[in-house]
Structure formats: structure tokens, C-alpha cells
């Protein structure tokens, strides 16, 4: 089963989107190719947050 990242804060430009990118980069460095991203508790996401999710998906997709 792939690792699950549960996001429970606002996903915005200030910090959490950068944290998501770093976490995904670390998982890729360990050889992880699939990740479950649980956004069920995210109450707000700006365009930077959407960008972080899409970029993370694309990085993982490139390696699988």
C-alpha cells in the first residue's frame, strides 16, 4: 500500500504547499512511486496549493 499523506491545514502558498513538495521529493528519493494524498480535511486551497498537488502528481507519474 502506498504511503498516505493526510493534509489537514490550508494548502496555500505561504508554507504548506512547499512542505507538500518537500515531502513528495523525500518519498521519491526513497523510491516511492505511489502516494495517497488525503485532502478530506482541507477547508481551503489557493492556486499555489493546486499547483503543488499537480506538480507532485506529475513528479510521481514521471517515475512510474
C-alpha positions as CSV (number, residue, x, y, z in Angstrom):
1,X,0.0,0.0,0.0
2,X,1.4,3.4,-0.9
3,X,2.2,6.0,1.9
4,X,-0.7,8.2,2.8
5,X,-0.2,11.9,3.3
6,X,-3.1,13.4,5.2
7,X,-3.3,17.2,4.8
8,X,-5.4,18.9,7.5
9,X,-4.5,22.6,7.0
10,X,-5.0,25.3,4.4
11,X,-3.0,24.4,1.3
12,X,-1.7,27.8,0.4
13,X,1.4,29.5,-0.9
14,X,2.8,30.6,2.5
15,X,4.1,27.3,3.8
16,X,2.1,24.1,3.4
17,X,2.4,23.8,-0.4
18,X,6.2,24.0,0.0
19,X,6.0,21.3,2.7
20,X,4.0,19.1,0.4
21,X,6.6,19.4,-2.4
22,X,9.4,18.6,0.0
23,X,7.6,15.6,1.4
24,X,6.9,14.2,-2.1
25,X,10.5,14.8,-3.1
26,X,11.7,12.9,0.0
27,X,9.3,10.0,-0.8
28,X,10.6,9.9,-4.4
29,X,14.2,9.9,-3.1
30,X,13.3,6.8,-1.1
31,X,12.0,5.0,-4.2
32,X,8.3,5.6,-3.6
33,X,6.3,5.7,-6.8
34,X,2.7,5.9,-5.4
35,X,1.2,8.2,-2.7
36,X,-2.3,8.6,-1.4
37,X,-3.0,12.3,-0.8
38,X,-5.9,12.7,1.6
39,X,-7.3,16.2,1.2
40,X,-10.5,15.5,3.1
41,X,-9.7,17.9,5.9
42,X,-8.5,20.8,3.7
43,X,-11.0,23.6,4.0
44,X,-9.3,26.0,1.6
45,X,-6.7,25.7,-1.2
46,X,-5.5,28.5,-3.3
47,X,-3.9,28.2,-6.8
48,X,-0.5,27.6,-5.2
49,X,-1.9,24.7,-3.4
50,X,-3.5,23.3,-6.5
51,X,-0.1,23.8,-8.3
52,X,1.7,21.9,-5.5
53,X,-0.7,18.9,-5.9
54,X,-0.4,18.9,-9.7
55,X,3.4,19.1,-9.6
56,X,3.6,16.4,-7.1
57,X,1.4,14.2,-9.2
58,X,3.5,14.9,-12.3
59,X,6.7,14.1,-10.5
60,X,5.4,10.8,-9.3
61,X,3.9,10.0,-12.7
62,X,7.2,10.6,-14.5
63,X,8.9,7.9,-12.3
64,X,6.3,5.2,-12.7
